[in-house]
Amino acid sequence: FVGPWATSDSRAWGTSFGARECDTTVTHVPGLKCYLCVWTVPLARLNPNFYPIPKIERPSDDPKVKNQLDDMRDGFLTREEFVTVYKKCGAMMHAKNPFGSKASHHYFEKALPLWREKIIRLLNNHSIKVLGHPGFWLIHMHEDGDDEVHFYEFVAA
């Protein structure tokens, strides 16, 4: 990748990734394909556990364990909501005229702050499972003392 662009050689995507040409109404660099316009195999077929799982950390009762990890139950962007948000934002980004009468700017004005909060809740403290890895990774987007992203690998002993 160079910025948001991929080479026009679709072999780079492999045979299971079917690249398509973008709409002619979207301006692109000649000879390159926008990665936003590439249709791919749904991630769930490659890795059923691809979606981040938001976590809540609580002090543990076990003296050998610093924090207990619990799954957050609500208030975050769900996988189903992600698909909807992705499609709505993509439709707006690739609209012939994003300022036209069909564009629902009022909808986005109301929805974007809510989506932002839900995305922050999803990613602020989450776990991910990498295909072929026996454990999981815990990701902290922020920790006390610095603004760095921290990650921790957990594997069964």
C-alpha atoms as an extended CHARMM CRD file, in Angstrom:
* protein
*
       157  EXT
         1         1  PHE       CA              0.0000000000        0.0000000000        0.0000000000  PROA      1               0.0000000000
         2         2  VAL       CA              0.9800000000        3.5620000000       -0.6000000000  PROA      2               0.0000000000
         3         3  GLY       CA             -1.4900000000        5.6890000000        1.3220000000  PROA      3               0.0000000000
         4         4  PRO       CA             -4.9910000000        4.4180000000        0.6300000000  PROA      4               0.0000000000
         5         5  TRP       CA             -3.9790000000        2.9240000000       -2.6920000000  PROA      5               0.0000000000
         6         6  ALA       CA             -3.1250000000       -0.5890000000       -3.8060000000  PROA      6               0.0000000000
         7         7  THR       CA             -1.3870000000       -1.5270000000       -7.0230000000  PROA      7               0.0000000000
         8         8  SER       CA             -3.6450000000       -2.3070000000       -9.9190000000  PROA      8               0.0000000000
         9         9  ASP       CA             -2.2160000000       -5.8340000000      -10.0030000000  PROA      9               0.0000000000
        10        10  SER       CA             -5.1260000000       -7.8270000000       -8.5480000000  PROA      10              0.0000000000
        11        11  ARG       CA             -2.8070000000      -10.8090000000       -8.0160000000  PROA      11              0.0000000000
        12        12  ALA       CA             -1.5370000000       -8.9720000000       -4.9410000000  PROA      12              0.0000000000
        13        13  TRP       CA             -4.9390000000       -9.7040000000       -3.3950000000  PROA      13              0.0000000000
        14        14  GLY       CA             -4.7550000000      -13.4470000000       -4.0950000000  PROA      14              0.0000000000
        15        15  THR       CA             -7.3420000000      -15.5260000000       -5.8650000000  PROA      15              0.0000000000
        16        16  SER       CA             -9.8220000000      -15.4480000000       -2.9640000000  PROA      16              0.0000000000
        17        17  PHE       CA             -9.9670000000      -11.6410000000       -3.0330000000  PROA      17              0.0000000000
        18        18  GLY       CA            -11.9900000000      -10.4120000000       -5.9640000000  PROA      18              0.0000000000
        19        19  ALA       CA            -11.0360000000       -6.8270000000       -6.7570000000  PROA      19              0.0000000000
        20        20  ARG       CA            -13.5210000000       -4.7830000000       -8.7510000000  PROA      20              0.0000000000
        21        21  GLU       CA            -13.1270000000       -1.5810000000      -10.6660000000  PROA      21              0.0000000000
        22        22  CYS       CA            -14.4290000000        1.5010000000       -8.8820000000  PROA      22              0.0000000000
        23        23  ASP       CA            -17.3400000000        3.5670000000      -10.1200000000  PROA      23              0.0000000000
        24        24  THR       CA            -16.2530000000        5.9610000000      -12.8620000000  PROA      24              0.0000000000
        25        25  THR       CA            -17.7030000000        8.8200000000      -10.8160000000  PROA      25              0.0000000000
        26        26  VAL       CA            -15.0010000000        8.3990000000       -8.1560000000  PROA      26              0.0000000000
        27        27  THR       CA            -11.7030000000       10.1780000000       -8.8540000000  PROA      27              0.0000000000
        28        28  HSD       CA             -8.6900000000        7.8710000000       -8.5140000000  PROA      28              0.0000000000
        29        29  VAL       CA             -5.0240000000        7.9260000000       -9.3870000000  PROA      29              0.0000000000
        30        30  PRO       CA             -4.6700000000        6.3680000000      -12.8780000000  PROA      30              0.0000000000
        31        31  GLY       CA             -3.5120000000        2.7480000000      -12.7560000000  PROA      31              0.0000000000
        32        32  LEU       CA             -4.3130000000        2.2900000000       -9.0630000000  PROA      32              0.0000000000
        33        33  LYS       CA             -7.3210000000        0.9100000000       -7.2320000000  PROA      33              0.0000000000
        34        34  CYS       CA             -8.6920000000        2.4890000000       -4.0920000000  PROA      34              0.0000000000
        35        35  TYR       CA             -8.5300000000       -0.0190000000       -1.2330000000  PROA      35              0.0000000000
        36        36  LEU       CA            -11.9350000000        1.2260000000       -0.1060000000  PROA      36              0.0000000000
        37        37  CYS       CA            -13.3980000000       -0.0800000000       -3.3690000000  PROA      37              0.0000000000
        38        38  VAL       CA            -12.0010000000       -3.6070000000       -3.1740000000  PROA      38              0.0000000000
        39        39  TRP       CA            -14.5410000000       -6.3090000000       -2.3660000000  PROA      39              0.0000000000
        40        40  THR       CA            -12.9670000000       -9.0050000000       -0.2280000000  PROA      40              0.0000000000
        41        41  VAL       CA            -13.9670000000      -12.3190000000        1.2680000000  PROA      41              0.0000000000
        42        42  PRO       CA            -15.8150000000      -11.5710000000        4.5070000000  PROA      42              0.0000000000
        43        43  LEU       CA            -13.3080000000      -11.6250000000        7.3440000000  PROA      43              0.0000000000
        44        44  ALA       CA            -15.5530000000      -13.9300000000        9.3420000000  PROA      44              0.0000000000
        45        45  ARG       CA            -14.8930000000      -16.7130000000        6.8380000000  PROA      45              0.0000000000
        46        46  LEU       CA            -11.1390000000      -16.2990000000        7.2480000000  PROA      46              0.0000000000
        47        47  ASN       CA            -11.2080000000      -15.7880000000       11.0220000000  PROA      47              0.0000000000
        48        48  PRO       CA            -14.5600000000      -16.1950000000       12.8050000000  PROA      48              0.0000000000
        49        49  ASN       CA            -13.1080000000      -14.3660000000       15.8360000000  PROA      49              0.0000000000
        50        50  PHE       CA            -11.8040000000      -11.3350000000       13.9240000000  PROA      50              0.0000000000
        51        51  TYR       CA            -14.0050000000       -8.7350000000       15.6230000000  PROA      51              0.0000000000
        52        52  PRO       CA            -12.5910000000       -7.0260000000       18.7460000000  PROA      52              0.0000000000
        53        53  ILE       CA            -14.2230000000       -7.9510000000       22.0550000000  PROA      53              0.0000000000
        54        54  PRO       CA            -14.4960000000       -4.9080000000       24.3440000000  PROA      54              0.0000000000
        55        55  LYS       CA            -13.3990000000       -5.6540000000       27.8990000000  PROA      55              0.0000000000
        56        56  ILE       CA            -14.0040000000       -4.3070000000       31.3710000000  PROA      56              0.0000000000
        57        57  GLU       CA            -11.1600000000       -4.8050000000       33.8410000000  PROA      57              0.0000000000
        58        58  ARG       CA            -11.9660000000       -5.2190000000       37.5120000000  PROA      58              0.0000000000
        59        59  PRO       CA             -9.6370000000       -5.9100000000       40.4290000000  PROA      59              0.0000000000
        60        60  SER       CA             -9.3420000000       -9.6460000000       40.9160000000  PROA      60              0.0000000000
        61        61  ASP       CA            -10.1230000000      -11.5430000000       44.1180000000  PROA      61              0.0000000000
        62        62  ASP       CA             -7.2640000000      -13.9110000000       43.2370000000  PROA      62              0.0000000000
        63        63  PRO       CA             -3.9790000000      -12.5380000000       44.6470000000  PROA      63              0.0000000000
        64        64  LYS       CA             -2.0970000000      -14.1030000000       41.7000000000  PROA      64              0.0000000000
        65        65  VAL       CA             -4.2020000000      -12.1910000000       39.1680000000  PROA      65              0.0000000000
        66        66  LYS       CA             -4.0680000000       -8.4000000000       38.9530000000  PROA      66              0.0000000000
        67        67  ASN       CA             -7.3300000000       -7.8260000000       37.0420000000  PROA      67              0.0000000000
        68        68  GLN       CA            -10.3670000000       -9.8500000000       36.0900000000  PROA      68              0.0000000000
        69        69  LEU       CA            -11.4060000000       -9.4320000000       32.4390000000  PROA      69              0.0000000000
        70        70  ASP       CA            -15.1280000000       -9.3380000000       31.7290000000  PROA      70              0.0000000000
        71        71  ASP       CA            -16.8030000000       -8.8560000000       28.3630000000  PROA      71              0.0000000000
        72        72  MET       CA            -18.5760000000       -5.5090000000       27.9730000000  PROA      72              0.0000000000
        73        73  ARG       CA            -22.2520000000       -6.2190000000       27.3720000000  PROA      73              0.0000000000
        74        74  ASP       CA            -23.5040000000       -3.0710000000       25.6220000000  PROA      74              0.0000000000
        75        75  GLY       CA            -22.7460000000        0.4960000000       24.6100000000  PROA      75              0.0000000000
        76        76  PHE       CA            -20.1070000000       -0.3850000000       21.9940000000  PROA      76              0.0000000000
        77        77  LEU       CA            -20.2440000000       -0.7410000000       18.2120000000  PROA      77              0.0000000000
        78        78  THR       CA            -21.4320000000       -4.2850000000       17.5520000000  PROA      78              0.0000000000
        79        79  ARG       CA            -20.3280000000       -6.2890000000       14.5550000000  PROA      79              0.0000000000
        80        80  GLU       CA            -23.7590000000       -5.8350000000       12.9610000000  PROA      80              0.0000000000
        81        81  GLU       CA            -23.6590000000       -2.0670000000       13.5610000000  PROA      81              0.0000000000
        82        82  PHE       CA            -20.1480000000       -1.9370000000       12.0830000000  PROA      82              0.0000000000
        83        83  VAL       CA            -21.4370000000       -3.3760000000        8.8020000000  PROA      83              0.0000000000
        84        84  THR       CA            -24.2230000000       -0.7850000000        8.6950000000  PROA      84              0.0000000000
        85        85  VAL       CA            -21.8970000000        2.1240000000        9.5380000000  PROA      85              0.0000000000
        86        86  TYR       CA            -19.3500000000        0.9340000000        6.9650000000  PROA      86              0.0000000000
        87        87  LYS       CA            -21.9800000000        0.7510000000        4.2280000000  PROA      87              0.0000000000
        88        88  LYS       CA            -23.5350000000        4.1290000000        5.0690000000  PROA      88              0.0000000000
        89        89  CYS       CA            -20.1810000000        5.9170000000        5.2370000000  PROA      89              0.0000000000
        90        90  GLY       CA            -18.9910000000        4.2050000000        2.0540000000  PROA      90              0.0000000000
        91        91  ALA       CA            -22.1340000000        5.2500000000        0.2190000000  PROA      91              0.0000000000
        92        92  MET       CA            -21.6050000000        8.8570000000        1.2860000000  PROA      92              0.0000000000
        93        93  MET       CA            -17.8870000000        8.8100000000        0.4040000000  PROA      93              0.0000000000
        94        94  HSD       CA            -18.5750000000        7.3800000000       -3.0440000000  PROA      94              0.0000000000
        95        95  ALA       CA            -21.6770000000        9.4220000000       -3.8390000000  PROA      95              0.0000000000
        96        96  LYS       CA            -21.6730000000       11.2090000000       -7.1910000000  PROA      96              0.0000000000
        97        97  ASN       CA            -22.5670000000       14.3830000000       -5.3310000000  PROA      97              0.0000000000
        98        98  PRO       CA            -22.2220000000       14.1110000000       -1.5310000000  PROA      98              0.0000000000
        99        99  PHE       CA            -23.8760000000       17.5420000000       -1.2380000000  PROA      99              0.0000000000
       100       100  GLY       CA            -26.8530000000       16.5830000000       -3.4090000000  PROA      100             0.0000000000
       101       101  SER       CA            -30.4420000000       16.4290000000       -2.2800000000  PROA      101             0.0000000000
       102       102  LYS       CA            -30.3110000000       12.6530000000       -1.7340000000  PROA      102             0.0000000000
       103       103  ALA       CA            -27.5060000000       12.9690000000        0.8310000000  PROA      103             0.0000000000
       104       104  SER       CA            -28.8530000000       12.8850000000        4.3740000000  PROA      104             0.0000000000
       105       105  HSD       CA            -26.5080000000       15.2570000000        6.1540000000  PROA      105             0.0000000000
       106       106  HSD       CA            -28.8400000000       15.6170000000        9.1310000000  PROA      106             0.0000000000
       107       107  TYR       CA            -28.7220000000       11.8540000000        9.6180000000  PROA      107             0.0000000000
       108       108  PHE       CA            -24.9070000000       11.8880000000        9.6950000000  PROA      108             0.0000000000
       109       109  GLU       CA            -24.8090000000       14.9340000000       11.9980000000  PROA      109             0.0000000000
       110       110  LYS       CA            -26.7870000000       12.9660000000       14.5720000000  PROA      110             0.0000000000
       111       111  ALA       CA            -25.2530000000        9.5330000000       13.9440000000  PROA      111             0.0000000000
       112       112  LEU       CA            -21.5240000000       10.3680000000       13.7980000000  PROA      112             0.0000000000
       113       113  PRO       CA            -21.1230000000       11.4090000000       17.4740000000  PROA      113             0.0000000000
       114       114  LEU       CA            -22.9270000000        8.2390000000       18.5890000000  PROA      114             0.0000000000
       115       115  TRP       CA            -20.8230000000        6.0430000000       16.2900000000  PROA      115             0.0000000000
       116       116  ARG       CA            -17.6610000000        7.7470000000       17.5590000000  PROA      116             0.0000000000
       117       117  GLU       CA            -18.5490000000        7.0110000000       21.1900000000  PROA      117             0.0000000000
       118       118  LYS       CA            -19.4260000000        3.3970000000       20.3840000000  PROA      118             0.0000000000
       119       119  ILE       CA            -16.1630000000        2.9120000000       18.4610000000  PROA      119             0.0000000000
       120       120  ILE       CA            -14.1780000000        4.3590000000       21.3830000000  PROA      120             0.0000000000
       121       121  ARG       CA            -15.9590000000        1.9850000000       23.7950000000  PROA      121             0.0000000000
       122       122  LEU       CA            -15.2600000000       -0.9260000000       21.4330000000  PROA      122             0.0000000000
       123       123  LEU       CA            -11.5500000000       -0.2300000000       21.0360000000  PROA      123             0.0000000000
       124       124  ASN       CA            -10.5130000000        1.4880000000       24.2770000000  PROA      124             0.0000000000
       125       125  ASN       CA             -9.8790000000       -1.8130000000       26.0630000000  PROA      125             0.0000000000
       126       126  HSD       CA            -10.4110000000       -4.8900000000       23.8830000000  PROA      126             0.0000000000
       127       127  SER       CA             -9.1420000000       -8.3460000000       23.0960000000  PROA      127             0.0000000000
       128       128  ILE       CA             -8.4720000000       -9.8430000000       19.6890000000  PROA      128             0.0000000000
       129       129  LYS       CA             -7.8210000000      -13.3700000000       18.5320000000  PROA      129             0.0000000000
       130       130  VAL       CA             -5.3390000000      -13.8420000000       15.7310000000  PROA      130             0.0000000000
       131       131  LEU       CA             -5.8970000000      -16.7870000000       13.4130000000  PROA      131             0.0000000000
       132       132  GLY       CA             -3.5140000000      -19.6180000000       14.3380000000  PROA      132             0.0000000000
       133       133  HSD       CA             -2.5430000000      -18.0740000000       17.7040000000  PROA      133             0.0000000000
       134       134  PRO       CA             -3.3730000000      -20.2190000000       20.7500000000  PROA      134             0.0000000000
       135       135  GLY       CA             -4.3100000000      -17.2940000000       23.0020000000  PROA      135             0.0000000000
       136       136  PHE       CA             -5.4420000000      -13.7250000000       22.6220000000  PROA      136             0.0000000000
       137       137  TRP       CA             -4.0810000000      -10.1880000000       22.7260000000  PROA      137             0.0000000000
       138       138  LEU       CA             -5.3610000000       -7.5420000000       25.1420000000  PROA      138             0.0000000000
       139       139  ILE       CA             -5.1410000000       -4.0270000000       23.7480000000  PROA      139             0.0000000000
       140       140  HSD       CA             -5.2520000000       -0.8240000000       25.8160000000  PROA      140             0.0000000000
       141       141  MET       CA             -5.5840000000        2.2830000000       23.6590000000  PROA      141             0.0000000000
       142       142  HSD       CA             -4.5930000000        4.4130000000       26.6430000000  PROA      142             0.0000000000
       143       143  GLU       CA             -3.0940000000        3.7340000000       30.0710000000  PROA      143             0.0000000000
       144       144  ASP       CA             -2.4650000000        5.9720000000       33.0610000000  PROA      144             0.0000000000
       145       145  GLY       CA              0.8540000000        7.7280000000       32.7230000000  PROA      145             0.0000000000
       146       146  ASP       CA              1.1000000000        7.8990000000       28.9310000000  PROA      146             0.0000000000
       147       147  ASP       CA             -0.8970000000        8.1140000000       25.7370000000  PROA      147             0.0000000000
       148       148  GLU       CA              0.6960000000        5.0700000000       24.1200000000  PROA      148             0.0000000000
       149       149  VAL       CA             -1.1510000000        1.9910000000       22.9070000000  PROA      149             0.0000000000
       150       150  HSD       CA             -0.2210000000       -1.0500000000       25.0180000000  PROA      150             0.0000000000
       151       151  PHE       CA             -0.7660000000       -4.6900000000       24.1470000000  PROA      151             0.0000000000
       152       152  TYR       CA             -0.3970000000       -7.8810000000       26.1660000000  PROA      152             0.0000000000
       153       153  GLU       CA             -0.2510000000      -11.4580000000       24.9350000000  PROA      153             0.0000000000
       154       154  PHE       CA             -2.1750000000      -14.1200000000       26.8590000000  PROA      154             0.0000000000
       155       155  VAL       CA             -1.5200000000      -17.7970000000       26.2490000000  PROA      155             0.0000000000
       156       156  ALA       CA             -2.7080000000      -20.6880000000       28.4390000000  PROA      156             0.0000000000
       157       157  ALA       CA              0.0680000000      -22.0160000000       30.6570000000  PROA      157             0.0000000000
